[in-house]
């Protein structure tokens, strides 16, 4: 279960990395980080909900 938390945190980090590392002027990298971060976070939440429902 800790892997899902780590994946969610990585998704949040990838989402905010353009502002942390100040590469918001590079539009391609900015949108790549935003989209990939959101996808990671959504998949981590989805996998966590599936894992929680399968454990008795």
C-alpha distance matrix in Angstrom:
0.0 3.8 5.3 5.5 6.9 9.0 10.2 11.2 13.0 14.6 15.8 17.4 18.9 20.4 21.8 23.5 24.6 28.0 29.1 27.7 29.5 32.3 32.6 33.1 36.5 35.2 34.5 32.9 30.3 29.8 29.1 27.0 24.6 24.6 24.0 21.4 19.5 19.6 18.6 15.5 14.6 15.5 13.6 10.2 11.2 12.5 9.6 7.5 10.6 11.1 8.0 9.0 12.5 12.2 11.0 14.3
3.8 0.0 3.8 5.4 5.1 6.2 8.6 9.9 10.6 12.3 14.3 15.5 16.4 18.3 20.0 21.3 22.1 25.7 26.6 24.9 26.6 29.7 30.2 31.0 34.5 33.2 32.9 31.4 28.6 28.0 27.8 25.7 23.0 23.3 23.2 20.5 18.2 19.0 18.4 14.9 14.1 15.9 14.4 10.8 12.3 14.3 11.8 9.8 13.3 14.3 11.5 12.4 16.1 16.0 14.7 17.9
5.3 3.8 0.0 3.8 5.4 5.0 6.1 8.6 9.8 10.4 12.2 14.3 15.1 16.2 18.3 20.0 20.5 23.9 25.3 23.8 25.1 28.1 28.3 29.1 32.4 30.8 30.5 28.7 25.9 25.7 25.3 22.9 20.6 21.1 20.7 17.7 15.9 17.0 15.9 12.3 12.3 14.2 12.0 8.9 11.4 13.0 10.2 9.5 13.3 13.7 11.5 13.4 16.6 16.3 15.9 19.4
5.5 5.4 3.8 0.0 3.8 5.4 5.0 6.2 8.6 9.8 10.5 12.5 14.2 15.2 16.6 18.6 19.7 22.9 24.2 23.2 24.8 27.5 27.5 27.9 31.3 29.8 29.1 27.5 24.9 24.4 23.6 21.5 19.2 19.2 18.5 15.9 14.0 14.3 13.3 10.0 9.4 10.8 9.0 5.4 7.6 9.5 7.2 6.3 10.0 11.0 9.5 11.1 14.3 14.7 14.7 18.3
6.9 5.1 5.4 3.8 0.0 3.8 5.4 5.1 6.2 8.6 9.8 10.7 12.3 14.2 15.4 16.8 18.1 21.5 22.3 21.0 23.1 25.8 26.3 26.6 30.2 29.2 28.7 27.4 24.7 23.7 23.4 21.7 18.9 18.7 18.8 16.5 13.8 14.4 14.4 11.0 9.5 11.7 11.1 7.3 8.6 11.6 10.2 8.3 11.7 13.7 12.1 12.8 16.2 17.1 16.7 19.9
9.0 6.2 5.0 5.4 3.8 0.0 3.8 5.4 5.1 6.1 8.6 9.9 10.4 12.2 14.2 15.4 16.0 19.6 20.6 19.0 20.6 23.6 24.0 24.8 28.3 27.0 26.9 25.5 22.5 22.0 22.0 20.0 17.1 17.7 18.0 15.2 12.7 14.2 14.2 10.5 10.0 12.9 11.9 8.7 11.1 13.8 12.2 11.3 14.8 16.3 14.8 16.0 19.4 19.9 19.5 22.9
10.2 8.6 6.1 5.0 5.4 3.8 0.0 3.8 5.4 5.1 6.2 8.7 9.7 10.4 12.3 14.4 15.0 18.2 19.8 18.8 20.1 22.8 22.7 23.2 26.6 25.0 24.5 22.9 20.2 19.7 19.3 17.1 14.6 15.1 14.8 11.9 9.9 11.2 10.6 6.8 7.1 9.9 8.6 5.9 9.1 11.4 10.1 10.2 13.6 14.8 14.0 15.8 18.7 19.3 19.7 23.2
11.2 9.9 8.6 6.2 5.1 5.4 3.8 0.0 3.8 5.4 5.0 6.3 8.6 9.9 10.6 12.6 14.1 17.3 18.3 17.6 19.6 21.9 22.1 22.1 25.6 24.5 23.8 22.6 20.0 18.9 18.4 16.8 14.1 13.7 13.8 11.6 8.8 9.4 9.8 6.6 4.8 8.0 8.2 5.4 7.2 10.3 10.2 9.7 12.6 14.6 14.3 15.3 18.2 19.5 19.9 23.3
13.0 10.6 9.8 8.6 6.2 5.1 5.4 3.8 0.0 3.8 5.3 5.1 6.1 8.6 9.8 10.7 11.9 15.4 16.1 14.8 16.9 19.5 20.2 20.6 24.2 23.4 23.2 22.3 19.4 18.2 18.4 17.0 13.7 13.8 14.8 12.7 9.4 11.0 12.2 9.0 7.7 11.3 11.8 9.1 10.8 14.1 13.9 13.0 16.0 18.2 17.5 18.3 21.4 22.7 22.6 25.9
14.6 12.3 10.4 9.8 8.6 6.1 5.1 5.4 3.8 0.0 3.8 5.4 4.9 6.0 8.5 9.9 10.1 13.6 15.0 13.8 15.1 17.9 18.0 18.8 22.2 20.9 20.8 19.6 16.5 15.9 16.3 14.3 11.1 12.1 13.0 10.2 7.6 10.2 10.9 7.6 7.9 11.6 11.6 9.7 12.3 15.0 14.6 14.6 17.7 19.4 18.9 20.3 23.2 24.1 24.4 27.9
15.8 14.3 12.2 10.5 9.8 8.6 6.2 5.0 5.3 3.8 0.0 3.8 5.4 5.2 6.2 8.8 9.9 12.7 14.3 14.0 15.5 17.6 17.4 17.4 20.8 19.6 18.8 17.7 15.0 14.0 13.6 12.0 9.1 9.1 9.7 7.4 4.2 6.4 7.5 4.8 4.9 8.5 9.3 8.4 10.5 13.0 13.5 13.9 16.5 18.2 18.5 19.9 22.4 23.6 24.4 27.9
17.4 15.5 14.3 12.5 10.7 9.9 8.7 6.3 5.1 5.4 3.8 0.0 3.8 5.5 5.1 6.4 8.5 11.4 12.1 11.8 14.1 16.0 16.4 16.2 19.9 19.3 18.8 18.3 15.6 13.8 14.0 13.3 9.9 9.2 11.0 9.8 6.0 7.5 10.0 8.2 6.7 10.3 12.0 10.7 11.9 14.9 15.8 15.6 17.9 20.2 20.4 21.2 23.8 25.5 26.0 29.3
18.9 16.4 15.1 14.2 12.3 10.4 9.7 8.6 6.1 4.9 5.4 3.8 0.0 3.8 5.4 5.3 5.8 9.4 10.3 9.1 11.0 13.5 14.1 14.7 18.3 17.6 17.8 17.4 14.2 12.9 14.0 12.9 9.2 9.9 12.1 10.5 7.3 10.1 12.3 10.1 9.8 13.5 14.7 13.3 15.1 18.1 18.5 18.3 21.0 23.1 22.9 23.9 26.8 28.1 28.5 31.8
20.4 18.3 16.2 15.2 14.2 12.2 10.4 9.9 8.6 6.0 5.2 5.5 3.8 0.0 3.8 5.6 5.1 7.9 10.1 9.8 10.6 12.7 12.3 12.9 16.2 15.0 14.9 14.0 10.8 9.9 10.7 9.2 5.6 7.1 9.1 7.2 4.9 8.5 10.2 8.7 9.6 12.9 13.8 13.4 15.6 17.9 18.5 19.1 21.6 23.3 23.6 25.0 27.5 28.7 29.5 33.0
21.8 20.0 18.3 16.6 15.4 14.2 12.3 10.6 9.8 8.5 6.2 5.1 5.4 3.8 0.0 3.8 5.7 7.3 8.9 9.8 11.4 12.5 12.2 11.6 15.1 14.4 13.7 13.4 10.9 8.8 9.1 8.9 5.4 4.7 7.5 7.3 4.4 6.7 9.6 9.2 9.1 11.9 13.9 13.9 15.2 17.6 18.9 19.4 21.4 23.4 24.2 25.2 27.5 29.1 30.1 33.4
23.5 21.3 20.0 18.6 16.8 15.4 14.4 12.6 10.7 9.9 8.8 6.4 5.3 5.6 3.8 0.0 3.8 5.7 5.8 6.4 8.8 9.9 10.7 10.3 14.1 14.2 14.2 14.7 11.9 9.5 11.1 11.4 7.8 7.5 11.0 11.0 8.2 10.3 13.4 12.7 12.1 15.2 17.2 16.7 17.8 20.6 21.8 21.8 23.9 26.3 26.7 27.4 30.0 31.7 32.4 35.6
24.6 22.1 20.5 19.7 18.1 16.0 15.0 14.1 11.9 10.1 9.9 8.5 5.8 5.1 5.7 3.8 0.0 3.8 5.4 4.9 5.8 7.8 8.3 9.2 12.7 12.4 13.2 13.4 10.0 8.6 11.1 10.7 7.2 8.7 12.0 11.2 9.3 12.3 14.7 13.7 14.1 17.3 18.7 18.2 20.0 22.6 23.4 23.6 26.1 28.1 28.3 29.4 32.1 33.4 34.0 37.4
28.0 25.7 23.9 22.9 21.5 19.6 18.2 17.3 15.4 13.6 12.7 11.4 9.4 7.9 7.3 5.7 3.8 0.0 3.8 5.6 5.4 5.4 5.1 5.4 8.9 8.9 9.8 10.7 7.8 5.8 9.1 9.6 7.0 8.3 11.8 12.0 10.9 13.5 16.0 15.8 16.4 19.1 20.8 20.9 22.5 24.8 25.9 26.5 28.6 30.6 31.2 32.3 34.7 36.2 37.1 40.5
29.1 26.6 25.3 24.2 22.3 20.6 19.8 18.3 16.1 15.0 14.3 12.1 10.3 10.1 8.9 5.8 5.4 3.8 0.0 3.8 5.5 4.8 6.7 6.4 9.9 11.2 12.2 13.9 11.3 8.8 11.9 13.1 10.3 10.6 14.4 14.9 13.1 15.2 18.2 18.0 17.8 20.6 22.7 22.4 23.5 26.3 27.5 27.6 29.7 32.0 32.5 33.2 35.8 37.5 38.1 41.3
27.7 24.9 23.8 23.2 21.0 19.0 18.8 17.6 14.8 13.8 14.0 11.8 9.1 9.8 9.8 6.4 4.9 5.6 3.8 0.0 3.8 5.6 8.2 9.4 12.6 13.5 15.1 16.2 13.1 11.4 14.5 14.9 11.7 12.7 16.3 16.0 13.9 16.5 19.3 18.3 18.1 21.4 23.1 22.2 23.7 26.6 27.4 27.2 29.7 32.0 32.0 32.7 35.6 37.1 37.4 40.6
29.5 26.6 25.1 24.8 23.1 20.6 20.1 19.6 16.9 15.1 15.5 14.1 11.0 10.6 11.4 8.8 5.8 5.4 5.5 3.8 0.0 3.8 5.9 8.4 11.0 11.4 13.7 14.6 11.3 10.7 14.2 14.2 11.5 13.5 16.8 16.3 14.9 17.9 20.3 19.3 19.9 23.1 24.4 23.9 25.7 28.4 29.0 29.2 31.8 33.7 33.8 34.9 37.7 38.9 39.4 42.7
32.3 29.7 28.1 27.5 25.8 23.6 22.8 21.9 19.5 17.9 17.6 16.0 13.5 12.7 12.5 9.9 7.8 5.4 4.8 5.6 3.8 0.0 3.8 5.7 7.9 9.3 11.7 13.5 10.9 9.7 13.4 14.3 12.2 13.6 17.1 17.4 16.3 18.8 21.4 21.1 21.5 24.4 26.1 25.9 27.5 30.1 31.0 31.4 33.7 35.7 36.1 37.1 39.7 41.2 41.8 45.1
32.6 30.2 28.3 27.5 26.3 24.0 22.7 22.1 20.2 18.0 17.4 16.4 14.1 12.3 12.2 10.7 8.3 5.1 6.7 8.2 5.9 3.8 0.0 3.8 5.4 5.7 8.4 9.9 7.5 7.0 10.7 11.6 10.3 12.1 15.2 15.6 15.3 17.9 20.1 20.2 21.1 23.7 25.2 25.5 27.3 29.4 30.5 31.2 33.5 35.2 35.8 37.2 39.5 40.9 41.8 45.3
33.1 31.0 29.1 27.9 26.6 24.8 23.2 22.1 20.6 18.8 17.4 16.2 14.7 12.9 11.6 10.3 9.2 5.4 6.4 9.4 8.4 5.7 3.8 0.0 3.8 5.4 6.5 9.1 7.8 5.6 9.0 11.0 10.1 10.7 13.8 15.1 14.8 16.7 19.2 19.9 20.5 22.7 24.7 25.3 26.6 28.7 30.1 30.9 32.8 34.7 35.6 36.8 38.9 40.6 41.7 45.0
36.5 34.5 32.4 31.3 30.2 28.3 26.6 25.6 24.2 22.2 20.8 19.9 18.3 16.2 15.1 14.1 12.7 8.9 9.9 12.6 11.0 7.9 5.4 3.8 0.0 3.8 5.8 8.9 8.7 7.7 10.7 12.7 12.8 13.6 16.2 17.7 18.0 19.7 22.0 22.9 23.8 25.8 27.7 28.5 29.9 31.8 33.3 34.3 36.1 37.9 38.9 40.2 42.2 43.8 45.1 48.5
35.2 33.2 30.8 29.8 29.2 27.0 25.0 24.5 23.4 20.9 19.6 19.3 17.6 15.0 14.4 14.2 12.4 8.9 11.2 13.5 11.4 9.3 5.7 5.4 3.8 0.0 3.8 5.7 5.6 6.1 8.8 10.1 10.8 12.4 14.4 15.5 16.5 18.5 20.2 21.2 22.6 24.5 25.9 27.0 28.8 30.3 31.6 32.9 34.8 36.3 37.4 38.9 40.9 42.2 43.6 47.1
34.5 32.9 30.5 29.1 28.7 26.9 24.5 23.8 23.2 20.8 18.8 18.8 17.8 14.9 13.7 14.2 13.2 9.8 12.2 15.1 13.7 11.7 8.4 6.5 5.8 3.8 0.0 3.8 5.6 5.0 6.2 8.4 10.0 10.6 12.1 14.0 15.3 16.6 18.2 19.8 21.2 22.5 24.2 25.7 27.2 28.4 30.1 31.6 33.1 34.6 36.0 37.5 39.2 40.6 42.3 45.7
32.9 31.4 28.7 27.5 27.4 25.5 22.9 22.6 22.3 19.6 17.7 18.3 17.4 14.0 13.4 14.7 13.4 10.7 13.9 16.2 14.6 13.5 9.9 9.1 8.9 5.7 3.8 0.0 3.8 5.4 5.4 6.1 8.6 10.0 10.7 11.9 14.0 15.5 16.4 18.0 19.9 21.2 22.3 24.1 25.9 26.8 28.2 30.0 31.7 32.8 34.1 36.0 37.6 38.8 40.5 44.1
30.3 28.6 25.9 24.9 24.7 22.5 20.2 20.0 19.4 16.5 15.0 15.6 14.2 10.8 10.9 11.9 10.0 7.8 11.3 13.1 11.3 10.9 7.5 7.8 8.7 5.6 5.6 3.8 0.0 3.8 5.6 5.0 6.1 8.6 10.0 10.4 11.8 14.2 15.2 16.1 18.0 19.8 20.9 22.1 24.1 25.5 26.5 28.1 30.1 31.3 32.3 34.1 36.0 37.1 38.6 42.2
29.8 28.0 25.7 24.4 23.7 22.0 19.7 18.9 18.2 15.9 14.0 13.8 12.9 9.9 8.8 9.5 8.6 5.8 8.8 11.4 10.7 9.7 7.0 5.6 7.7 6.1 5.0 5.4 3.8 0.0 3.8 5.5 5.3 6.3 8.7 10.1 10.6 12.4 14.4 15.5 16.6 18.5 20.1 21.2 22.8 24.4 25.8 27.1 28.9 30.4 31.6 33.0 34.9 36.4 37.8 41.3
29.1 27.8 25.3 23.6 23.4 22.0 19.3 18.4 18.4 16.3 13.6 14.0 14.0 10.7 9.1 11.1 11.1 9.1 11.9 14.5 14.2 13.4 10.7 9.0 10.7 8.8 6.2 5.4 5.6 3.8 0.0 3.8 5.4 5.0 6.0 8.2 9.6 10.6 12.1 14.0 15.3 16.4 18.1 19.8 21.1 22.3 24.0 25.6 27.0 28.4 29.9 31.5 33.0 34.5 36.3 39.7
27.0 25.7 22.9 21.5 21.7 20.0 17.1 16.8 17.0 14.3 12.0 13.3 12.9 9.2 8.9 11.4 10.7 9.6 13.1 14.9 14.2 14.3 11.6 11.0 12.7 10.1 8.4 6.1 5.0 5.5 3.8 0.0 3.8 5.5 5.4 5.9 8.2 10.0 10.6 11.9 14.1 15.4 16.3 18.0 20.0 20.9 22.1 24.0 25.8 26.8 28.1 30.0 31.6 32.7 34.5 38.0
24.6 23.0 20.6 19.2 18.9 17.1 14.6 14.1 13.7 11.1 9.1 9.9 9.2 5.6 5.4 7.8 7.2 7.0 10.3 11.7 11.5 12.2 10.3 10.1 12.8 10.8 10.0 8.6 6.1 5.3 5.4 3.8 0.0 3.8 5.6 5.3 5.8 8.4 9.9 10.3 11.9 14.1 15.2 16.2 18.1 19.7 20.8 22.1 24.2 25.6 26.5 28.2 30.2 31.4 32.8 36.3
24.6 23.3 21.1 19.2 18.7 17.7 15.1 13.7 13.8 12.1 9.1 9.2 9.9 7.1 4.7 7.5 8.7 8.3 10.6 12.7 13.5 13.6 12.1 10.7 13.6 12.4 10.6 10.0 8.6 6.3 5.0 5.5 3.8 0.0 3.8 5.6 5.2 6.2 8.7 10.0 10.7 12.3 14.3 15.5 16.7 18.3 20.0 21.2 22.7 24.4 25.8 27.0 28.8 30.5 32.0 35.3
24.0 23.2 20.7 18.5 18.8 18.0 14.8 13.8 14.8 13.0 9.7 11.0 12.1 9.1 7.5 11.0 12.0 11.8 14.4 16.3 16.8 17.1 15.2 13.8 16.2 14.4 12.1 10.7 10.0 8.7 6.0 5.4 5.6 3.8 0.0 3.8 5.5 5.2 6.2 8.6 10.0 10.6 12.2 14.3 15.5 16.4 18.2 19.9 21.2 22.5 24.2 25.8 27.2 28.7 30.5 33.9
21.4 20.5 17.7 15.9 16.5 15.2 11.9 11.6 12.7 10.2 7.4 9.8 10.5 7.2 7.3 11.0 11.2 12.0 14.9 16.0 16.3 17.4 15.6 15.1 17.7 15.5 14.0 11.9 10.4 10.1 8.2 5.9 5.3 5.6 3.8 0.0 3.8 5.5 5.1 6.1 8.6 9.9 10.5 12.2 14.3 15.2 16.3 18.1 20.0 21.0 22.2 24.1 25.8 26.9 28.6 32.2
19.5 18.2 15.9 14.0 13.8 12.7 9.9 8.8 9.4 7.6 4.2 6.0 7.3 4.9 4.4 8.2 9.3 10.9 13.1 13.9 14.9 16.3 15.3 14.8 18.0 16.5 15.3 14.0 11.8 10.6 9.6 8.2 5.8 5.2 5.5 3.8 0.0 3.8 5.5 5.1 6.2 8.6 10.0 10.6 12.4 14.2 15.3 16.5 18.5 20.0 21.0 22.5 24.5 25.9 27.2 30.7
19.6 19.0 17.0 14.3 14.4 14.2 11.2 9.4 11.0 10.2 6.4 7.5 10.1 8.5 6.7 10.3 12.3 13.5 15.2 16.5 17.9 18.8 17.9 16.7 19.7 18.5 16.6 15.5 14.2 12.4 10.6 10.0 8.4 6.2 5.2 5.5 3.8 0.0 3.8 5.5 5.1 6.1 8.5 9.9 10.6 12.1 14.1 15.3 16.6 18.3 19.9 21.1 22.7 24.5 26.1 29.4
18.6 18.4 15.9 13.3 14.4 14.2 10.6 9.8 12.2 10.9 7.5 10.0 12.3 10.2 9.6 13.4 14.7 16.0 18.2 19.3 20.3 21.4 20.1 19.2 22.0 20.2 18.2 16.4 15.2 14.4 12.1 10.6 9.9 8.7 6.2 5.1 5.5 3.8 0.0 3.8 5.5 5.2 6.1 8.5 10.0 10.4 12.0 14.0 15.4 16.4 18.1 19.8 21.2 22.5 24.4 27.9
15.5 14.9 12.3 10.0 11.0 10.5 6.8 6.6 9.0 7.6 4.8 8.2 10.1 8.7 9.2 12.7 13.7 15.8 18.0 18.3 19.3 21.1 20.2 19.9 22.9 21.2 19.8 18.0 16.1 15.5 14.0 11.9 10.3 10.0 8.6 6.1 5.1 5.5 3.8 0.0 3.8 5.5 5.2 6.1 8.7 9.9 10.5 12.1 14.3 15.3 16.2 18.1 20.0 21.1 22.6 26.1
14.6 14.1 12.3 9.4 9.5 10.0 7.1 4.8 7.7 7.9 4.9 6.7 9.8 9.6 9.1 12.1 14.1 16.4 17.8 18.1 19.9 21.5 21.1 20.5 23.8 22.6 21.2 19.9 18.0 16.6 15.3 14.1 11.9 10.7 10.0 8.6 6.2 5.1 5.5 3.8 0.0 3.8 5.5 5.1 6.2 8.6 9.9 10.5 12.4 14.3 15.3 16.4 18.5 20.1 21.4 24.7
15.5 15.9 14.2 10.8 11.7 12.9 9.9 8.0 11.3 11.6 8.5 10.3 13.5 12.9 11.9 15.2 17.3 19.1 20.6 21.4 23.1 24.4 23.7 22.7 25.8 24.5 22.5 21.2 19.8 18.5 16.4 15.4 14.1 12.3 10.6 9.9 8.6 6.1 5.2 5.5 3.8 0.0 3.8 5.5 5.2 6.1 8.6 9.8 10.7 12.3 14.2 15.3 16.7 18.5 20.3 23.6
13.6 14.4 12.0 9.0 11.1 11.9 8.6 8.2 11.8 11.6 9.3 12.0 14.7 13.8 13.9 17.2 18.7 20.8 22.7 23.1 24.4 26.1 25.2 24.7 27.7 25.9 24.2 22.3 20.9 20.1 18.1 16.3 15.2 14.3 12.2 10.5 10.0 8.5 6.1 5.2 5.5 3.8 0.0 3.8 5.4 5.0 6.0 8.4 9.8 10.4 12.0 14.0 15.3 16.5 18.4 21.9
10.2 10.8 8.9 5.4 7.3 8.7 5.9 5.4 9.1 9.7 8.4 10.7 13.3 13.4 13.9 16.7 18.2 20.9 22.4 22.2 23.9 25.9 25.5 25.3 28.5 27.0 25.7 24.1 22.1 21.2 19.8 18.0 16.2 15.5 14.3 12.2 10.6 9.9 8.5 6.1 5.1 5.5 3.8 0.0 3.8 5.4 5.2 6.0 8.6 9.9 10.4 12.1 14.2 15.4 16.6 20.1
11.2 12.3 11.4 7.6 8.6 11.1 9.1 7.2 10.8 12.3 10.5 11.9 15.1 15.6 15.2 17.8 20.0 22.5 23.5 23.7 25.7 27.5 27.3 26.6 29.9 28.8 27.2 25.9 24.1 22.8 21.1 20.0 18.1 16.7 15.5 14.3 12.4 10.6 10.0 8.7 6.2 5.2 5.4 3.8 0.0 3.8 5.5 5.0 6.2 8.7 9.9 10.5 12.4 14.4 15.7 18.8
12.5 14.3 13.0 9.5 11.6 13.8 11.4 10.3 14.1 15.0 13.0 14.9 18.1 17.9 17.6 20.6 22.6 24.8 26.3 26.6 28.4 30.1 29.4 28.7 31.8 30.3 28.4 26.8 25.5 24.4 22.3 20.9 19.7 18.3 16.4 15.2 14.2 12.1 10.4 9.9 8.6 6.1 5.0 5.4 3.8 0.0 3.8 5.4 5.2 6.3 8.7 10.0 10.8 12.6 14.7 17.9
9.6 11.8 10.2 7.2 10.2 12.2 10.1 10.2 13.9 14.6 13.5 15.8 18.5 18.5 18.9 21.8 23.4 25.9 27.5 27.4 29.0 31.0 30.5 30.1 33.3 31.6 30.1 28.2 26.5 25.8 24.0 22.1 20.8 20.0 18.2 16.3 15.3 14.1 12.0 10.5 9.9 8.6 6.0 5.2 5.5 3.8 0.0 3.8 5.5 5.1 6.1 8.5 9.9 10.6 12.5 16.1
7.5 9.8 9.5 6.3 8.3 11.3 10.2 9.7 13.0 14.6 13.9 15.6 18.3 19.1 19.4 21.8 23.6 26.5 27.6 27.2 29.2 31.4 31.2 30.9 34.3 32.9 31.6 30.0 28.1 27.1 25.6 24.0 22.1 21.2 19.9 18.1 16.5 15.3 14.0 12.1 10.5 9.8 8.4 6.0 5.0 5.4 3.8 0.0 3.8 5.4 5.1 6.1 8.6 10.0 10.8 14.2
10.6 13.3 13.3 10.0 11.7 14.8 13.6 12.6 16.0 17.7 16.5 17.9 21.0 21.6 21.4 23.9 26.1 28.6 29.7 29.7 31.8 33.7 33.5 32.8 36.1 34.8 33.1 31.7 30.1 28.9 27.0 25.8 24.2 22.7 21.2 20.0 18.5 16.6 15.4 14.3 12.4 10.7 9.8 8.6 6.2 5.2 5.5 3.8 0.0 3.8 5.5 5.1 6.2 8.7 10.3 13.1
11.1 14.3 13.7 11.0 13.7 16.3 14.8 14.6 18.2 19.4 18.2 20.2 23.1 23.3 23.4 26.3 28.1 30.6 32.0 32.0 33.7 35.7 35.2 34.7 37.9 36.3 34.6 32.8 31.3 30.4 28.4 26.8 25.6 24.4 22.5 21.0 20.0 18.3 16.4 15.3 14.3 12.3 10.4 9.9 8.7 6.3 5.1 5.4 3.8 0.0 3.8 5.5 5.2 6.3 8.9 12.0
8.0 11.5 11.5 9.5 12.1 14.8 14.0 14.3 17.5 18.9 18.5 20.4 22.9 23.6 24.2 26.7 28.3 31.2 32.5 32.0 33.8 36.1 35.8 35.6 38.9 37.4 36.0 34.1 32.3 31.6 29.9 28.1 26.5 25.8 24.2 22.2 21.0 19.9 18.1 16.2 15.3 14.2 12.0 10.4 9.9 8.7 6.1 5.1 5.5 3.8 0.0 3.8 5.5 5.2 6.4 10.1
9.0 12.4 13.4 11.1 12.8 16.0 15.8 15.3 18.3 20.3 19.9 21.2 23.9 25.0 25.2 27.4 29.4 32.3 33.2 32.7 34.9 37.1 37.2 36.8 40.2 38.9 37.5 36.0 34.1 33.0 31.5 30.0 28.2 27.0 25.8 24.1 22.5 21.1 19.8 18.1 16.4 15.3 14.0 12.1 10.5 10.0 8.5 6.1 5.1 5.5 3.8 0.0 3.8 5.5 5.5 8.4
12.5 16.1 16.6 14.3 16.2 19.4 18.7 18.2 21.4 23.2 22.4 23.8 26.8 27.5 27.5 30.0 32.1 34.7 35.8 35.6 37.7 39.7 39.5 38.9 42.2 40.9 39.2 37.6 36.0 34.9 33.0 31.6 30.2 28.8 27.2 25.8 24.5 22.7 21.2 20.0 18.5 16.7 15.3 14.2 12.4 10.8 9.9 8.6 6.2 5.2 5.5 3.8 0.0 3.8 5.7 7.7
12.2 16.0 16.3 14.7 17.1 19.9 19.3 19.5 22.7 24.1 23.6 25.5 28.1 28.7 29.1 31.7 33.4 36.2 37.5 37.1 38.9 41.2 40.9 40.6 43.8 42.2 40.6 38.8 37.1 36.4 34.5 32.7 31.4 30.5 28.7 26.9 25.9 24.5 22.5 21.1 20.1 18.5 16.5 15.4 14.4 12.6 10.6 10.0 8.7 6.3 5.2 5.5 3.8 0.0 3.8 6.4
11.0 14.7 15.9 14.7 16.7 19.5 19.7 19.9 22.6 24.4 24.4 26.0 28.5 29.5 30.1 32.4 34.0 37.1 38.1 37.4 39.4 41.8 41.8 41.7 45.1 43.6 42.3 40.5 38.6 37.8 36.3 34.5 32.8 32.0 30.5 28.6 27.2 26.1 24.4 22.6 21.4 20.3 18.4 16.6 15.7 14.7 12.5 10.8 10.3 8.9 6.4 5.5 5.7 3.8 0.0 3.8
14.3 17.9 19.4 18.3 19.9 22.9 23.2 23.3 25.9 27.9 27.9 29.3 31.8 33.0 33.4 35.6 37.4 40.5 41.3 40.6 42.7 45.1 45.3 45.0 48.5 47.1 45.7 44.1 42.2 41.3 39.7 38.0 36.3 35.3 33.9 32.2 30.7 29.4 27.9 26.1 24.7 23.6 21.9 20.1 18.8 17.9 16.1 14.2 13.1 12.0 10.1 8.4 7.7 6.4 3.8 0.0
